[in-house]
Amino acid sequence: MTNKPRLVVSTGAGISAESGIKTFRDADGLWENYPVMDVASADGFRRDPALIHRFYNERRRQLGAVRPNRAHEILHELEEHFDVCIITQNVDDLHERAGSTNVLHLHGELMKVRALDDPDLTFRLESTECETTPDTRIDGHAVRPHIVFFQEAVPMFEPATELAAEADIFVIVGTSLVVYPAAGLLHYVRRGVPVYYIDPNPSPVPAGVTVIRAKATEGLARLAEILLKD
Ligand code: OAD
């Protein structure tokens, strides 16, 4: 147990934008030039598993070329004063690489694959250069990217709602709040808990949420000042 206030932070693609990873809804339904439903849906995976493997191999390789930015670092630094729990929709590992110790991935992780015949069996890949195909076998298992595709359940949602319900302060950073259930986390926050939303182009949010209209690096620097002053 810790006596520090619990700061729960829900992050989306926007927090990694300044590291050079593209967000999803900036480009007409395309994700790195592919139609999103081809590369991020269960139907897409059934239709063309080889494409999906190639696509996530590329995303993983891209991870090797980017670094956490100041926004990720500030969230790590806040652990000195707060019990920081991050709930991220991102499949990159930039929060972990910035040093954050408590990160829940709602939509899976690029650096992991999982067995097709046992969804609970995941394997961490050793490097961003690792490539998989439909023919890859790990410990005898065919594998797929450990990514939550559209049309699939979100098994980490329930633990995420529990964290949201325990927040003393709740912060949303860099998400368009259009993908459910992630976008609904806000509704699990207890009444009276301060809620902040940092985004340069914020979506509509309920009254009472403090919107900081800024990029993640600048917005989190401002938020840290506010929180540490109190
Ligand atoms: P989106 O692409 O929908 O939204 C990105 C948000 O980041 C937008 O609100 C932008 O205004 C904001 N943004 C852009 N640059 C920013 C910056 N420098 N700092 C802060 N914010 C910035 O991404 P998500 O909401 O994360 O799911 O998308 C949710 C899910 O949809 C993803 O996890 C992914 C996708 O399909 C899966 O892959 C399963």
Boltz pocket constraint, residues with backbone or C-beta under 6 A from the ligand:
constraints:
  - pocket:
      binder: B
      contacts: [[A, 11], [A, 12], [A, 13], [A, 14], [A, 15], [A, 17], [A, 18], [A, 23], [A, 24], [A, 25], [A, 26], [A, 40], [A, 89], [A, 90], [A, 107], [A, 147], [A, 148], [A, 149], [A, 150], [A, 173], [A, 174], [A, 175], [A, 176], [A, 177], [A, 178], [A, 179], [A, 198], [A, 199], [A, 200], [A, 201], [A, 202], [A, 203], [A, 214], [A, 215], [A, 216], [A, 217]]
      max_distance: 6.0
